[in-house]
Amino acid sequence: MTSGQNTLFPAAVATVFDSWTVLQLAVTQGFGGAESREKAEWMITAVDQWFRENKDIEDFELEDFLADIMNTEFDTIVEDGSLSQISSLICRLFQLCKEGKEAEVREQVQRLPKAAVQNCARVAGNEEGVEEEEEGNSCEQGAHNSSTASFSGGLSNGMDNTCTSSQDKSQEPTEESMETEEEGWTTVHRGKRR
């Protein structure tokens, strides 16, 4: 790659990440801690370096790499299908950069929608939640700390994301939440906190 292509690919990755709702939600909500924004910026460098150090990276390899980063750095599991879309797009952009097709890279990057973080709304309810992790969050098609990101189309803007919080405090397993299996193993199902 020429020096222009050396800066084009990281810039393209940055734009892709800026349009990725799951990542932007994790950053704005601080799923990665106080350094969430820095972690997102580091991801750009890590992806760029990974592509430069390895030949012929496949979509699924990048998907696994990004899934590991999201899980490790942002404590978020992405299950909305956006990982495969993002991975495929980044691999395609790298190939175009490698072939010197800068105009095509710029065109594809300009067509990306903005992250739809504003469509990720918390359902009104219990507003006391200073310590949300202890309250027990449950998201329906949303993302939250120690959980799953599940959006309807990671690069689209038509998302309906809601989060709810419950304040169930009981952590004692009940008879209903435990079942004994045939070989003497007891399966304890996580119940709602009361």
C-alpha positions as CSV (number, residue, x, y, z in Angstrom):
1,M,0.0,0.0,0.0
2,T,1.1,3.5,-0.7
3,S,1.3,6.1,2.1
4,G,-2.2,7.5,1.1
5,Q,-3.6,4.0,1.4
6,N,-1.9,3.6,4.8
7,T,-4.0,6.4,6.2
8,L,-7.2,5.7,4.1
9,F,-7.8,2.3,5.7
10,P,-7.7,3.4,9.3
11,A,-9.9,6.4,8.4
12,A,-12.4,4.0,6.7
13,V,-12.4,1.7,9.8
14,A,-13.0,4.7,12.0
15,T,-16.0,5.7,10.0
16,V,-17.3,2.1,10.0
17,F,-17.0,2.0,13.8
18,D,-18.7,5.4,14.1
19,S,-21.7,4.0,12.2
20,W,-21.8,0.8,14.3
21,T,-24.7,1.3,16.7
22,V,-23.6,-1.4,19.1
23,L,-20.1,0.0,19.6
24,Q,-21.4,3.6,19.9
25,L,-24.0,2.6,22.4
26,A,-21.3,0.8,24.4
27,V,-19.1,3.9,24.3
28,T,-21.8,6.4,25.2
29,Q,-23.1,4.3,28.0
30,G,-19.6,3.6,29.3
31,F,-19.8,-0.2,29.1
32,G,-16.0,-0.2,28.8
33,G,-15.6,1.9,31.9
34,A,-14.2,5.4,32.0
35,E,-11.9,4.7,29.1
36,S,-14.7,3.5,26.7
37,R,-13.9,6.2,24.1
38,E,-10.2,5.4,24.2
39,K,-10.9,1.7,23.8
40,A,-13.0,2.4,20.7
41,E,-10.1,4.5,19.3
42,W,-7.7,1.7,20.1
43,M,-9.9,-0.8,18.2
44,I,-9.2,1.2,15.0
45,T,-5.5,0.9,15.5
46,A,-5.8,-2.8,16.5
47,V,-7.8,-3.7,13.4
48,D,-5.4,-1.7,11.1
49,Q,-2.4,-3.4,12.6
50,W,-4.0,-6.8,12.5
51,F,-4.7,-6.5,8.8
52,R,-1.1,-5.3,8.1
53,E,0.5,-8.1,10.0
54,N,-1.6,-10.9,8.6
55,K,-2.4,-11.9,5.0
56,D,-5.8,-12.8,3.7
57,I,-7.9,-12.2,6.8
58,E,-11.4,-13.8,6.3
59,D,-14.6,-12.1,7.3
60,F,-15.3,-14.7,10.0
61,E,-11.8,-14.2,11.5
62,L,-12.4,-10.5,11.9
63,E,-15.9,-11.2,13.2
64,D,-14.3,-13.4,16.0
65,F,-11.7,-10.8,16.7
66,L,-14.2,-8.0,17.1
67,A,-16.5,-10.2,19.1
68,D,-13.6,-10.9,21.5
69,I,-12.8,-7.2,21.8
70,M,-16.5,-6.3,22.4
71,N,-16.8,-9.0,25.1
72,T,-13.5,-8.3,26.8
73,E,-13.2,-4.5,26.6
74,F,-16.9,-3.5,26.7
75,D,-18.4,-6.5,28.5
76,T,-20.9,-6.8,25.6
77,I,-22.0,-9.7,23.5
78,V,-23.2,-8.7,20.1
79,E,-26.1,-10.9,18.7
80,D,-27.8,-8.6,16.2
81,G,-26.0,-9.7,13.1
82,S,-24.0,-6.5,12.9
83,L,-20.7,-8.2,13.6
84,S,-20.8,-10.1,10.3
85,Q,-21.9,-7.0,8.4
86,I,-19.1,-4.9,10.0
87,S,-16.5,-7.6,9.4
88,S,-17.5,-8.1,5.8
89,L,-17.4,-4.4,5.1
90,I,-14.0,-3.8,6.7
91,C,-12.5,-6.8,4.8
92,R,-14.0,-5.4,1.6
93,L,-12.6,-1.9,2.3
94,F,-9.2,-3.3,3.1
95,Q,-9.2,-5.2,-0.3
96,L,-10.2,-2.0,-2.1
97,C,-7.4,0.0,-0.3
98,K,-4.9,-2.7,-1.2
99,E,-6.0,-2.5,-4.9
100,G,-5.6,1.3,-4.8
101,K,-9.4,2.0,-5.3
102,E,-9.5,5.1,-3.1
103,A,-12.5,6.7,-4.7
104,E,-14.5,3.5,-4.3
105,V,-13.5,3.3,-0.6
106,R,-14.5,6.9,0.0
107,E,-17.9,6.3,-1.8
108,Q,-18.7,3.3,0.3
109,V,-17.7,5.0,3.5
110,Q,-19.8,8.1,2.7
111,R,-22.9,5.9,2.2
112,L,-22.8,4.5,5.7
113,P,-25.6,5.6,8.0
114,K,-25.0,7.2,11.3
115,A,-25.1,5.1,14.4
116,A,-28.7,4.9,15.7
117,V,-27.9,5.4,19.4
118,Q,-30.8,7.8,19.8
119,N,-33.2,5.0,18.9
120,C,-31.9,3.0,21.9
121,A,-34.2,4.2,24.7
122,R,-34.6,3.1,28.3
123,V,-38.2,2.4,29.2
124,A,-39.4,4.8,31.8
125,G,-39.8,3.1,35.1
126,N,-37.7,3.0,38.2
127,E,-35.3,6.0,38.0
128,E,-33.5,5.3,41.3
129,G,-30.9,3.1,39.6
130,V,-27.5,4.6,40.5
131,E,-26.1,1.1,40.7
132,E,-27.8,-0.5,37.7
133,E,-25.7,-3.7,37.9
134,E,-27.0,-4.5,41.3
135,E,-30.6,-3.8,40.3
136,G,-30.6,-6.4,37.6
137,N,-31.1,-5.1,34.1
138,S,-33.0,-6.9,31.4
139,C,-32.9,-5.6,27.9
140,E,-35.3,-6.3,25.1
141,Q,-33.4,-5.8,21.8
142,G,-30.8,-3.7,23.5
143,A,-27.3,-3.7,24.9
144,H,-26.1,-3.3,28.5
145,N,-23.2,-4.2,30.7
146,S,-22.6,-7.9,31.2
147,S,-25.2,-8.7,28.6
148,T,-26.2,-9.1,25.0
149,A,-26.5,-6.5,22.3
150,S,-29.4,-7.5,20.1
151,F,-30.4,-5.0,17.6
152,S,-32.5,-5.3,14.4
153,G,-29.8,-4.4,11.9
154,G,-26.6,-3.0,13.2
155,L,-26.1,-0.6,10.4
156,S,-29.7,0.4,9.8
157,N,-31.4,3.3,11.5
158,G,-34.8,1.6,12.0
159,M,-34.2,0.2,15.5
160,D,-36.6,-0.2,18.4
161,N,-34.5,-0.8,21.4
162,T,-35.8,-0.7,25.0
163,C,-34.3,-1.5,28.3
164,T,-36.0,-2.2,31.6
165,S,-34.8,-2.5,35.1
166,S,-36.2,-4.6,37.9
167,Q,-35.5,-4.4,41.6
168,D,-36.1,-8.0,42.7
169,K,-33.7,-8.5,45.6
170,S,-34.1,-12.2,46.5
171,Q,-31.2,-14.3,45.4
172,E,-32.2,-17.5,47.1
173,P,-32.9,-20.4,44.7
174,T,-36.5,-21.7,45.0
175,E,-37.7,-25.3,44.6
176,E,-39.1,-24.2,41.2
177,S,-35.7,-22.9,40.0
178,M,-33.9,-26.1,40.8
179,E,-34.3,-29.4,39.0
180,T,-32.4,-32.6,39.6
181,E,-31.2,-34.4,36.5
182,E,-30.9,-38.2,36.2
183,E,-27.2,-38.6,37.2
184,G,-27.5,-36.6,40.4
185,W,-26.6,-33.3,39.0
186,T,-28.7,-30.4,40.1
187,T,-29.3,-27.6,37.7
188,V,-30.0,-24.2,39.3
189,H,-31.8,-21.7,37.1
190,R,-31.1,-18.1,37.8
191,G,-34.3,-16.6,39.1
192,K,-35.4,-13.0,39.2
193,R,-34.0,-10.9,42.0
194,R,-36.6,-9.6,44.5
